[in-house]
Amino acid sequence: MSSRKKISTRATGRPELEAAVKLAGEIRSSGVAVTLGVHEHKRLGRGIELAMLAEE
């Protein structure tokens, strides 16, 4: 049995994504360019406004 937690596809919060975006913002504020890569873009679009995320 896997020890990984399964997140429902209906989940509205994405704590790992939120943490990654926050860290990227902190790094970017120091003047360093940041690019986040996503393994499956279809999973990124669930419950998130992509245009707002791209702007961040």
Steps between C-alpha positions, in 0.01 A plus 500: 500500500631843409563757771413786264185690580242511227343839435148505366458641151238726656746653745497877483822556690838396365738548794811378315430725203426795727828441684693478171345823370577675829863384491532606136371846595754528781784398269378733226488794742877468538540564127539141381288374210282203596331238283267238645463177307188286519498130416138494382347834407148353504536445875612858552180640351270335750342771712761763423480810288795436270526858378531627857758234583706586191493866598636418846 
